[in-house]
């Protein structure tokens, strides 16, 4: 007779405390509401309204429907300008790998500029430091 195989009991993890710091929830910056006058917008859009700065205006903020539709058309034109600018930037940078390299380059150049300022504040002449470094590389 063949012996039956007996499975070993599975071990479960012991209940315990996990040392994980809770991550704070990101707080989204809320756009302020544009103060609508009591008599609503009767003639034209307010001149001091900026798309992207304030929350969108509602239909109830306008006295007449044509003004609201005109406002929505202006909003669409604003968004279209943003999209055109983004498309031009992406077209100039090329593929996503190239865009990532460009982002890294910009970050590094900002850090280099910060280091340059720190060295100049400490009294070092960064131009002569670079020239000395180049001469050492050429001489080697």
Secondary structure, DSSP 4 states (H G I P E B T S, - for coil): -PPPP-PPPPPPPPP-----PPPPPPPPPPPBPP---TT-B-SS--TT--BTTBPPPPGGGBSSHHHHHHHHHHHHHHHHHHHHHHHHHHHHH-SHHHHHHHHHHHHHHHHHHHHHHHHHHTT--HHHHHHHHHHHHHH-
